[in-house]
Amino acid sequence: MINALKEKIKGKGTRIVFTEGSDPRILEAAVRLHKEKVVEPVLLGNRAEIIGSAQAEGFDIEGIEMLDPAEYKNMNMMVKRVVELRKGKMDEAAAREACLKTNFFGTMYVELGCADGLLGGATYSTADTVRPALQLVKTRPGNSIVSSCFIMMKEGEETLVMGDCSINIDPSADDLVEITLQTAHTVRQFGIEPRIGLLSYSTLGSAKGTSVEKVKEASTRLKRMPLDFGVEGEVQFDCAVAPEVASLKAPNSTVAGKINTFIFPNIDAGNIGYKIAARLGGYEAIGPILQGLNAPINDLSRGCNAEEVYKMAIVTAAQKYMDI
């Protein structure tokens, strides 16, 4: 999948801003992206710190753009636009102060059309990456929330997708419907045909509880929609992936036993689930890929390595050429 995306974007000059430009993992990925002409990285931060970090790590960053918010020549224009976007919530002084922070500056840089996408989170929290995006870039028309998914890859195995594992703490039934639709949209963008299961500790009424009822309600609403993909829920994980279990627990389901896209009932289950798959199952987790935003803005895990940064930059750049 990553190789296919590379071919899609290679040589297009797609500009991706990195909010933590002096981080060694970011620098290593940026050098590789620049050398391969896959992405044009823009490293945000103090210029001297970026150069010093690159020298200390032995990275040749010649030709890679660096941008220090404190030196940005069009800051007055950016501040004016922030005041417009945050009308009544941020005055000029507050906007100017916010724009000196690379996460906020980078988001505005994308909003102004100066870059095609943003990748952050190597040191920033998810909230610090998502909050400016919601305030400035905002959600795509028809979307009321932002969610996320991870694409899980393992050699010799079918690619799996898991959501939402990093944004919505305790989504409502309405939220689960939207997360399901957003995730189906995302996975199709990346060439995966979704077979979706809304996970629970119950399968089709085998157990009861508040969480079960929430997932059941979301599934019922989805099944009433004119969907062009299969969905089942509420469903236990074994019934979702094992045909022999599905034949017993959900014999009339068209997707149970062969589900490849998993929607979790809350962030606890989602975060634990994808990390178990990664650490014990040997799957590589690509993400979190943010869904529902008006521009390609993505978050990194603070435990990421340079290879993960490299792949997420490619994913972010590829979203520029998709119906995000």
WOWO-V578701 format. One record per residue. N is the residue number from 1. SS is DSSP state (alpha for helix, beta for strand, coil for the rest). NEAR is the number of other ideal C-beta (glycine too) atoms within 12 Angstrom. Layout:
N&SS&NEAR  N&SS&NEAR
This chain:
1&coil&26  2&alpha&27  3&alpha&16  4&alpha&17  5&alpha&32  6&alpha&25  7&alpha&18  8&alpha&25  9&alpha&33  10&coil&23  11&coil&14  12&coil&21  13&coil&20  14&coil&35  15&beta&36  16&beta&48  17&beta&48  18&beta&57  19&coil&44  20&coil&39  21&coil&44  22&coil&32  23&coil&35  24&alpha&29  25&alpha&33  26&alpha&48  27&alpha&37  28&alpha&32  29&alpha&39  30&alpha&46  31&alpha&31  32&alpha&27  33&alpha&40  34&alpha&32  35&alpha&21  36&coil&22  37&coil&19  38&coil&34  39&coil&46  40&beta&31  41&beta&47  42&beta&40  43&beta&48  44&beta&48  45&coil&39  46&coil&21  47&alpha&23  48&alpha&16  49&alpha&24  50&alpha&33  51&alpha&23  52&alpha&19  53&alpha&28  54&alpha&28  55&alpha&17  56&alpha&15  57&alpha&21  58&coil&12  59&coil&30  60&coil&17  61&coil&34  62&coil&14  63&coil&15  64&coil&33  65&beta&28  66&beta&33  67&beta&32  68&coil&25  69&alpha&34  70&alpha&20  71&alpha&16  72&coil&26  73&coil&12  74&coil&19  75&alpha&26  76&alpha&15  77&alpha&20  78&alpha&33  79&alpha&29  80&alpha&21  81&alpha&29  82&alpha&35  83&alpha&24  84&alpha&20  85&alpha&28  86&coil&27  87&coil&14  88&coil&9  89&coil&14  90&coil&25  91&coil&17  92&alpha&20  93&alpha&13  94&alpha&19  95&alpha&31  96&alpha&26  97&alpha&18  98&alpha&33  99&alpha&39  100&coil&26  101&coil&27  102&alpha&42  103&alpha&41  104&alpha&39  105&alpha&42  106&alpha&49  107&alpha&47  108&alpha&46  109&alpha&40  110&alpha&42  111&alpha&34  112&coil&29  113&coil&17  114&coil&28  115&coil&36  116&coil&34  117&beta&45  118&beta&49  119&beta&57  120&beta&49  121&coil&39  122&coil&40  123&coil&28  124&coil&33  125&coil&21  126&alpha&35  127&alpha&19  128&alpha&27  129&alpha&44  130&alpha&36  131&alpha&26  132&alpha&41  133&alpha&42  134&alpha&30  135&alpha&30  136&alpha&36  137&alpha&35  138&coil&25  139&beta&25  140&coil&29  141&coil&11  142&coil&13  143&coil&25  144&coil&21  145&coil&31  146&coil&42  147&beta&44  148&beta&45  149&beta&50  150&beta&45  151&beta&45  152&beta&36  153&beta&30  154&coil&18  155&coil&9  156&coil&8  157&coil&15  158&coil&21  159&coil&30  160&beta&38  161&beta&50  162&beta&48  163&beta&53  164&coil&48  165&coil&45  166&coil&40  167&coil&41  168&coil&37  169&coil&21  170&coil&19  171&coil&37  172&coil&23  173&alpha&28  174&alpha&18  175&alpha&34  176&alpha&43  177&alpha&34  178&alpha&33  179&alpha&47  180&alpha&46  181&alpha&38  182&alpha&40  183&alpha&49  184&alpha&35  185&alpha&33  186&alpha&44  187&alpha&37  188&alpha&23  189&alpha&30  190&coil&35  191&coil&19  192&coil&27  193&coil&21  194&coil&38  195&beta&35  196&beta&48  197&beta&51  198&beta&51  199&beta&46  200&coil&39  201&coil&23  202&coil&28  203&coil&34  204&coil&29  205&coil&20  206&coil&20  207&coil&19  208&coil&15  209&coil&16  210&alpha&18  211&alpha&28  212&alpha&27  213&alpha&22  214&alpha&31  215&alpha&44  216&alpha&32  217&alpha&26  218&alpha&38  219&alpha&39  220&alpha&22  221&alpha&24  222&alpha&34  223&alpha&25  224&alpha&12  225&coil&17  226&coil&8  227&coil&22  228&coil&13  229&coil&28  230&beta&29  231&beta&39  232&beta&44  233&beta&46  234&beta&42  235&beta&45  236&coil&34  237&alpha&33  238&alpha&24  239&alpha&35  240&alpha&39  241&alpha&30  242&coil&21  243&alpha&19  244&alpha&15  245&alpha&23  246&alpha&29  247&alpha&16  248&alpha&19  249&alpha&30  250&coil&34  251&coil&17  252&coil&13  253&coil&30  254&coil&19  255&coil&32  256&coil&38  257&coil&30  258&coil&28  259&coil&39  260&coil&34  261&beta&45  262&beta&44  263&beta&52  264&coil&50  265&coil&45  266&coil&31  267&alpha&27  268&alpha&20  269&alpha&31  270&alpha&38  271&alpha&28  272&alpha&21  273&alpha&35  274&alpha&37  275&alpha&25  276&alpha&21  277&alpha&31  278&alpha&28  279&alpha&15  280&coil&12  281&coil&19  282&coil&15  283&coil&27  284&beta&27  285&beta&41  286&beta&42  287&beta&46  288&beta&45  289&beta&48  290&beta&49  291&beta&46  292&coil&36  293&beta&39  294&coil&28  295&coil&37  296&beta&40  297&beta&51  298&beta&52  299&beta&45  300&coil&45  301&coil&32  302&coil&22  303&coil&15  304&coil&35  305&coil&21  306&alpha&25  307&alpha&20  308&alpha&34  309&alpha&43  310&alpha&36  311&alpha&36  312&alpha&47  313&alpha&50  314&alpha&42  315&alpha&46  316&alpha&48  317&alpha&43  318&alpha&39  319&alpha&37  320&coil&32  321&coil&21  322&coil&26  323&coil&15  324&coil&33
